[in-house]
Amino acid sequence: QVQLVESGGGLVQAGGSLTLSCSASRSILSSTLMGWYRQAPGKQRELVARITRGGSTNYADSVKGRFIISRDNAKNTVYLQMNSLNPEDTGVYYCNGAFFLGPLGTLDAWGQGTLVTVST
């Protein structure tokens, strides 16, 4: 099993910044891809950003130039730095990783989510 624990959410004013953290219970080097997703009230969960084991990144168009995803393999942690936040960024942010577990196959792991609320 793999546990992902997000932290860093909260209430912030529009234009402000927050940094989310996702701590994994096992080495994130066993994951080919780590990502952040979000779910706004009444909407489907959507991809925000993801990063490969090699460090390649991609972002949703709505966050390009404002959000930065990064990883610290030594700390088994993935970060999402969020700048210039606007109310449309409000939602529950989830960490995700696809972990290779050897003979057990690949596990698609999700965290419990952290709430980000951006006020006007």
Secondary structure, 3 states (H helix, E strand, C coil): CCCEEEECCEEEECCCCEEEEEEECCCHHHEEEEEEEEECCCCCCEEEEEEECCCCEEECCCCCCCEEEEEEHHHCEEEEEECCCCHHHCEEEEEEEEEECHHHCEEEEECCCEEEEEEC
